[in-house]
Amino acid sequence: MINLPWLDNQYLSYYIDKFTATYYQQTGLTDTFTFTTDLAFSPGVFSGTVNGVLASLVGTSQIQLTLGLDASKRTPSFAGSLSHRMSGRQDGKLGTISATLNHSIPARTATDAYSSVSTLSLSYSGSFTEKIRYTLSGNLIYNTTSANPSWSLSFASGFSPFKGFSLSGSITANGSNTAPLSPTVSAQISGSYSFSPKLSANSSTSIQSGSPFFDVSATSSAGLSWRPTSNDNLNLSISSFKFDDPKNHSVVGSWSHSGNLSSFSLRQQISNSYQNMSTTFTANTSFAYADGAFAIGKAVNESFLLVKPVGELSKSDVSVARSLDSAPSYLPRPLGSALYNNISTNVKNSVVVFSSGATEYSTGSSFVYEITPRSRQSFVAKLDVEPAFTVSGVLLMADGSPYIQYSSPVYKVAIDETAGEELIRDDALYLFTDQEGRFILSEVKSGTYLFDLQVKDLWYAVRFTVPEIESEKLGLDRVLLLEDFWVADPAFEQRIVVTDVFTGEQVEEEEDVFGAELAVGYDAEVTLDVVDRISEETFWTIIFPPFDESDFSFEMFDESYVTDADFQFDESLFDEMIDEGEQDATAQQVFTAAP
């Protein structure tokens, strides 16, 4: 006995005498014969089944024997079956033939009489033409407790006369063990037509003989299915319509919706000559919680992954894919976290999570996880990245002209162990200027950066600093505009630091650092300040301003400006053009093969 205090001190009992032991083994004894054993044992009850399948050139044969023992029964139960299936060639005239013989003897108590049931089934499937197929089948059942056997014989066929329409029919005769020579005959014909991939209709009619034989009854049904969207399905059906009692039928209309987070269904049924009506509405959704992450989904599997973007990615979109998936799946997260159910237990799962940027102009991020969950074990992935900015500025030469198509690597300034500065090249950043001397650096994280600027024969180290701002206070203003740097601007003269290239000491003399006397032997350093912080949408509007078509004089033409005569072929004009292009007959011609 196990006490469960969290269930109001209820007890959970285990009965050892009611255990069940099972054994299953499937063995390929040869390349054509497979042997299967299935055993089950409980105290007082035993069941054993052996099965053998032989595949040969003449078809597939199968034999199965089952023995059952029950302590409450006087005799054991036995069941055996022997079947064979043979198929002809796909382009041949011979179809598929199958035969099955079953024999079963139920277990008996001391007062039960002996009985056994034998069944013989035969069927043949073939085709009249390439598009018209048919099946002929028959069954013979004999029970030792009955004087006569029961039997059934059926024929079914179907074909598709044109695209979207299919027609099928069947006829069946059944003879009971009480009146085997007075069978009942039933026939059914059905058809379906697809108007479009979203709209289809079907109908069927069944006819059955009665007593007397020609006292037949007919029942019809029809249905209409429409899928207005990929998530919605509308159905309308009429069933059990009898021509002798047209009001007594059933009408069912239903609507179902399957979304990413929930599913809904509404069903209305009318029956019993429109006297009974029933309405059913169903709504399904599921919630998942783990380690502070809360998500909603249409279903929750045994193991799942919750993806919770925080900080800089708190408003981003999330998509998840397995390592072998062709495309990631977008996951909504109305409660802050996204629910991913495609996780397999007890195996390694390689999952890639894609997250969009903080703004429409930001680049996305990807995260790779490898997880091996146990049964009912789930995981939470919290996504966050460091805020990044777009940095832009303009570089002008000494004569005021822009640095056109100038390029330079970008270095991040770091502090080494000796408190000195160390330049680390950032391979993700590279500076290029356009026709106006403007450079744009994207995805620049906080820190101090430096790039090289060649001023005549001098090399300037141009610095700028990206401030560290919390993502909650950052908002959408993620473009830092640096002050325009004109190397001959007197306003920068006091801010340029010139050092001796050999000693590293700062030059104290008040020299014209832009003059020719500093042609060799010195390097200069300058820091550009951030003058404004704007949104990316505002920045790109400044770079590529919109225009109004009304500001331009586009010539307007009426419909009569171009007529059919403009497209007519003038044969005489064409001949003149050909004649003008004729070459001298004595000229050499060179022919080359097409690649």
Secondary structure, 3 states (H helix, E strand, C coil): CEEEHHHCCEEECCCHHHCCEEEEEEEECCCCEEEEEEEEEECCEEEEEEEEEEEECCEEEEEEEEEEEECCCCCCEEEEEEEEEEECCCCCCCCEEEEEEEEEECCCCCCCCCCCEEEEEEEEEEECCCCCEEEEEEEEEEECCCCCCEEEEEEEEEEEEECCEEEEEEEEEEECCCCCCCCEEEEEEEEEEEEECCEEEEEEEEEECCCCCCCCEEEEEEEEEECCCCCEEEEEEEEEEECCECCCCEEEEEEEEECCCEEEEEEEEEECCCCEEEEEEEEEEEEEEECCEEEEECCCCCCCEEEEECHHHCCCCEEEEECCCCCCEEECCCCCCEEECCCCCCCCEEEEEEECCCCCCCCCEEEEEEECCCCCCCEEEEECCCCEEEEEEEEECCCCCECCCCEEEEEEEEECCCCCEEEEEEEEEEEEECCCCEEEEEEEECEEEEEEEEECCEEEEEEEEECCCCHHHHCCCCEEEECCEECCCHHHHHHCEEEECCCCCECCCCCCCCCHHHCCCEEEEEEECEEEEECHHHHHHHHCCCCCHHHCCCCCCCHHHCCHHHHCCCHHHHHHHHHHCCCCCCCCCCCCCCC
